[in-house]
Amino acid sequence: MRSSDSDLSLRVWDPFVRVFHWSLVACVILNFFVVEDGETLHQIVGYTASALVVARLVWGFVGSEHARFANFFPTPARLRTHLAAIRAGGHDFQPGHNPVGALMMLALMALVLALGLTGLLQTTDAFWGEEWLEEIHEALAASLIALAGIHAAAAIVMGRLERVNLIGAMITGVKRRTREQSGAR
């Protein structure tokens, strides 16, 4: 996107949110594609991912404006408005997460926490070697990878539809759009 007087820049993602996001991406990639299940490194990376999510949950209440859950929590009314705008061929600009993106973010974080819990339980005497728990852990991991793939694809598609570089915004913290897109707000 060109940089001119007709462009609007909005600082959206604070450094904590960006570091959290890319650190969590790294943890997920490492644990799913690189590190062997059951290895100590797998456990450390998994617990690190869980700790990141816990920190992000706290940040959702005390962090910057666009990081706070109150700013983007996907209420039924917000979801209806957003989906109606998409169905009508329009785009209701959301400075932070749109309601569907917020749902995805919450689902991804819930999966990471569930993976951390099922991983931890597998190390306890009560659940050591329980095949059903391993199967749940593996199903959660596969679900996380599938949803992460959908999340990445949606960021690309929605970024193109809305003419906002969403991936760039998660790197720089700044969303850029033209005045025409914003309705000259």
C-alpha positions as CSV (number, residue, x, y, z in Angstrom):
1,M,0.0,0.0,0.0
2,R,1.3,3.4,-0.8
3,S,2.3,5.8,1.9
4,S,0.7,9.2,1.4
5,D,-1.6,11.8,2.9
6,S,-4.6,9.7,1.9
7,D,-3.4,6.7,4.0
8,L,-4.3,6.3,7.6
9,S,-2.0,4.5,10.0
10,L,-3.3,3.1,13.3
11,R,-1.0,1.6,15.9
12,V,-2.9,-1.5,16.9
13,W,-0.7,-4.3,18.2
14,D,1.6,-3.5,21.1
15,P,5.0,-5.2,21.4
16,F,3.7,-7.7,24.0
17,V,1.0,-8.9,21.6
18,R,3.4,-9.2,18.7
19,V,6.0,-11.0,20.7
20,F,3.4,-13.3,22.2
21,H,1.9,-14.1,18.7
22,W,5.2,-14.9,17.0
23,S,6.6,-16.8,20.0
24,L,3.5,-18.9,20.1
25,V,3.8,-19.6,16.4
26,A,7.4,-20.7,17.0
27,C,6.3,-23.0,19.8
28,V,3.6,-24.6,17.8
29,I,5.8,-25.2,14.8
30,L,8.6,-26.6,16.9
31,N,6.4,-29.0,18.8
32,F,4.4,-30.2,15.9
33,F,7.0,-30.4,13.1
34,V,10.5,-30.5,14.7
35,V,10.6,-31.9,18.3
36,E,9.7,-35.5,19.0
37,D,6.7,-36.2,21.2
38,G,7.7,-37.1,24.8
39,E,11.1,-35.5,24.6
40,T,12.1,-33.1,27.4
41,L,12.3,-30.3,24.8
42,H,8.8,-31.1,23.6
43,Q,7.6,-30.6,27.2
44,I,9.5,-27.4,27.7
45,V,8.2,-25.9,24.5
46,G,4.7,-27.0,25.3
47,Y,4.8,-25.5,28.8
48,T,6.3,-22.3,27.3
49,A,3.3,-22.1,24.9
50,S,0.9,-22.6,27.8
51,A,2.7,-19.9,29.8
52,L,2.5,-17.5,26.9
53,V,-1.2,-18.1,26.6
54,V,-1.7,-17.5,30.4
55,A,0.3,-14.2,30.1
56,R,-1.8,-13.2,27.1
57,L,-5.0,-13.9,29.1
58,V,-3.7,-11.6,31.8
59,W,-2.8,-9.0,29.1
60,G,-6.3,-9.2,27.8
61,F,-7.5,-7.5,31.0
62,V,-4.6,-5.1,31.7
63,G,-2.9,-4.5,28.4
64,S,-3.2,-1.8,25.8
65,E,-6.5,-0.8,24.3
66,H,-6.6,-3.2,21.3
67,A,-5.2,-6.1,23.4
68,R,-8.0,-6.0,25.9
69,F,-10.8,-8.5,25.5
70,A,-13.4,-5.9,26.1
71,N,-12.3,-4.2,22.9
72,F,-12.9,-7.2,20.7
73,F,-14.7,-10.0,22.6
74,P,-16.9,-11.8,20.1
75,T,-20.4,-11.1,21.5
76,P,-23.4,-12.4,19.5
77,A,-24.2,-8.8,18.5
78,R,-20.7,-8.1,17.2
79,L,-20.7,-11.4,15.3
80,R,-24.0,-10.7,13.7
81,T,-23.0,-7.2,12.6
82,H,-19.6,-8.4,11.2
83,L,-21.2,-11.3,9.3
84,A,-24.0,-9.2,8.0
85,A,-21.4,-6.7,6.6
86,I,-19.5,-9.5,4.9
87,R,-22.7,-11.0,3.4
88,A,-23.5,-7.5,2.1
89,G,-20.1,-7.3,0.4
90,G,-18.8,-4.7,2.8
91,H,-16.3,-4.7,5.5
92,D,-16.8,-3.2,8.9
93,F,-13.3,-2.1,9.8
94,Q,-12.1,-3.4,13.1
95,P,-8.9,-1.8,14.5
96,G,-8.0,-4.9,16.4
97,H,-9.5,-8.4,15.9
98,N,-12.7,-8.7,14.1
99,P,-15.3,-10.9,15.9
100,V,-14.6,-14.0,13.8
101,G,-10.9,-13.5,14.3
102,A,-11.5,-13.1,18.0
103,L,-13.3,-16.4,18.1
104,M,-10.4,-18.0,16.3
105,M,-7.9,-16.5,18.7
106,L,-9.8,-17.7,21.7
107,A,-10.2,-21.2,20.2
108,L,-6.4,-21.4,19.4
109,M,-5.6,-20.3,23.0
110,A,-8.0,-22.8,24.4
111,L,-6.4,-25.6,22.4
112,V,-2.9,-24.6,23.5
113,L,-4.0,-24.7,27.2
114,A,-5.8,-28.1,26.6
115,L,-2.6,-29.4,25.0
116,G,-0.6,-28.2,28.0
117,L,-2.9,-29.9,30.4
118,T,-3.1,-33.2,28.6
119,G,0.7,-33.1,28.2
120,L,1.1,-32.5,31.9
121,L,-1.3,-35.2,32.8
122,Q,0.7,-37.7,30.8
123,T,3.6,-37.1,33.1
124,T,1.7,-37.9,36.3
125,D,1.5,-41.3,37.9
126,A,-2.3,-41.4,37.6
127,F,-2.2,-41.0,33.8
128,W,1.2,-42.4,32.8
129,G,0.9,-44.5,29.6
130,E,-2.8,-44.0,29.2
131,E,-3.4,-44.4,25.5
132,W,-6.7,-42.5,25.5
133,L,-5.0,-39.4,26.9
134,E,-2.3,-39.6,24.3
135,E,-5.0,-39.9,21.6
136,I,-6.7,-36.8,23.0
137,H,-3.4,-34.9,23.1
138,E,-2.7,-35.9,19.5
139,A,-6.2,-34.9,18.4
140,L,-5.9,-31.5,20.1
141,A,-2.5,-31.0,18.3
142,A,-4.0,-31.9,14.9
143,S,-6.9,-29.5,15.6
144,L,-4.5,-26.8,16.6
145,I,-2.6,-27.1,13.4
146,A,-5.7,-27.2,11.3
147,L,-7.1,-24.1,13.0
148,A,-3.8,-22.3,12.8
149,G,-3.7,-23.0,9.1
150,I,-7.3,-21.6,8.7
151,H,-6.2,-18.6,10.8
152,A,-3.2,-17.8,8.6
153,A,-5.3,-18.3,5.4
154,A,-8.1,-16.1,6.8
155,A,-5.5,-13.3,7.6
156,I,-4.3,-13.4,4.1
157,V,-7.8,-13.5,2.5
158,M,-9.3,-10.8,4.8
159,G,-6.3,-8.7,4.4
160,R,-6.8,-8.7,0.6
161,L,-10.5,-8.1,0.9
162,E,-10.1,-5.3,3.3
163,R,-6.9,-4.0,1.6
164,V,-5.1,-4.1,5.0
165,N,-1.8,-6.0,5.4
166,L,-2.8,-8.0,8.5
167,I,0.4,-10.0,8.6
168,G,2.5,-6.9,8.3
169,A,0.4,-5.3,11.1
170,M,1.3,-8.2,13.4
171,I,4.9,-7.6,12.6
172,T,5.0,-3.8,12.9
173,G,2.0,-3.2,15.1
174,V,0.5,-0.7,12.6
175,K,-2.5,-1.2,10.4
176,R,-2.6,1.0,7.3
177,R,-5.6,1.7,5.1
178,T,-6.7,4.4,2.8
179,R,-9.2,7.1,3.7
180,E,-11.6,5.7,1.1
181,Q,-11.6,2.4,3.0
182,S,-12.2,4.1,6.3
183,G,-15.0,6.4,5.2
184,A,-12.7,9.3,6.0
185,R,-13.0,8.7,9.7
